Amino acid sequence: MKTHKPSRRTFIKQSTVAAGSLLLTSQFGFNIMGKATNPDNEIIGHGEYRYKVNKQWGVLDPSKTPVFNCHEMVQDSKGRLIMINDEVKNNVLIYDKSGKLLDSWGTRYPGGHGLTLSAEGGEDFLFIADCGYFLGKDNKWQAQAGEIVKTTTDGKMVFALGHPSTIGIYKPEEKFQPTEIAVAPNGDFYVADGYGSDYIIQYNHQGKYIRHFGGHNNANPEHNLQNAHGVAVDLRNPAAPKLICTSRTENAFKFFTMDGKYIETVKLPGLFVCRPVMDGENLYAGVCWSTSRETGKRIDNSGFVTIMDKNNKVISNPGGSEPEYKKGELQTAFQEGNIFSHGHDVCVDNDKNLYVCQWNANKTYPVKLERV
């Protein structure tokens, strides 16, 4: 892929937007992570996938449009950027590409976590995964059964699916805390129960159960999923589509057929990856934690972004160390600098810029990475 080089007109436009955003940040800058005083204009990434950091993009007045944990973002067919968070004053924020707020809605998703776009008959729809975890009035995390909701892009509900035990899929004692949805070309959708029982549940386009797989108790442990945080449909080979499933605590993506048969594991040492995001031949993911070079243990308030090519080889780690392979095996990657805190999701726009949503990052709005 050729490196994207913005035109002079685009550069001037982006510079004007950045300057206006900087004025806004001076008023509301306390929402930006305090780890780096001014990381803007820093270039991160490797090879052809390098980016200028823009933390002023999308910053809003928190007294009017607050966020809690910015979980996921998608771009719709109109070019708008739609983000979900778990602040019930406005679960969903809709931006234009300059970072201007166009709309906001949603008050019923205290565990607003997963957001997936589905294009159907020329119309866009959203699948929302409410994982059921929310911060109670006592400032302690609480849990309730999660749900999957299909909506229009302006928030009108199409249908909702609750606990799988209601239709006999789960035992009543099995947890259901869904984190992600993927939609196949035929309309089937796959729910990742990443904070619950770690199954991937397949439904048809009407929400009728088909099958489930993954979980913890397979005869072959490679078929198990540990923190099945994300799921995506891989159409890089249209003749043989696959499902990519996150197994975050194993630092891995696992590949399955569309009917749930295990294919392979791609190991990603040091990468606590969230959901896989497909764009052309590449796979992008937020990395929620890095590990210590000294102890090898997971570090809080860390993270970065990872980018993989068509062969599932890591080619860039914006905010992390340069990918290194020895004898065909990826070596452990680490956070470099202090740009991110718990990278949770990556949205790739049609100009190949990235938008990074962060969890547990001091109520930070999305960070834009401008392709250079």
Helices and strands as residue ranges (DSSP letters): H 8-28, G 29-31, E 43-46, E 49-54, E 70-75, E 81-85, E 92-95, E 101-105, E 112-120, E 123-130, E 133-135, E 141-143, E 147-152, E 157-161, G 164-167, E 180-183, E 189-192, E 199-203, E 209-214, G 221-223, E 231-234, E 242-247, G 248-250, E 252-256, E 262-267, E 277-279, E 282-287, E 290-291, E 298-299, E 304-308, E 314-316, E 325-326, E 329-330, E 343-348, E 354-358, E 367-371
